Amino acid sequence: MFNNRYMTRGVQSEIPAVLQIFMWDCISAVPVHKDYLQIFRLSESNGKQRVVHEQEVPEFKREYLLAFPNPITAKVYVIDDGDHCTMLLAEEY
């Protein structure tokens, strides 16, 4: 699960590489069974990058605050279809 990894052009152009890698690492660290859909909500909080990582089944939620020079706001999905995983912006779905 979550082996062959891809990203859309939207993610590639709008999400810095360090955040992309961070989100893949977050998925790897999920301590429960991984759902096919991982959700990341990115926002700014007191000058830091806030990352909320969630999945629905089984329910899982974790929040992170990162020192990041230019926090961004975006909603990112990572979908595992069994053959490959795609990271995409919510508006690209």
Secondary structure, DSSP 8 states (H G I E B T S, - for coil): ---SEEE-HHHHHHS-HHHHHHHHHHHHT-SS---SEEEEEEEEETTEEEEEEEETTTTEEEEEEE--SS---EEEEEEE-SS-EEEEEGGG-
